[in-house]
């Protein structure tokens, strides 16, 4: 029975680590999206970093990416930047592997 319990604990630990890693990847991706959006809005470096954090925080409102897309789209509108929801979704898709690589490099190193 002990062997089964050990395997079960190992699987639970692996699942928890996978979930934590996925959370970090999404947060990093959202930060990168915020930096991209800040650049398009013409924000300076310090303001861009602060803005990127607000994008990360916006993702905590609901499950999925809709809250982040909605925030960035509204901020673009307020700043007079013309971008579509589809363009933001494409940028999210482009940034996901970049964020995953960055997070994995952080974990390794």
HELIX and SHEET records of a PDB file:
HELIX    1   1 UNK A    2  UNK A   40  1                                  39    
HELIX    2   2 UNK A   45  UNK A   58  1                                  14    
HELIX    3   3 UNK A   66  UNK A   79  1                                  14    
HELIX    4   4 UNK A   85  UNK A  108  1                                  24    
END                                                                             
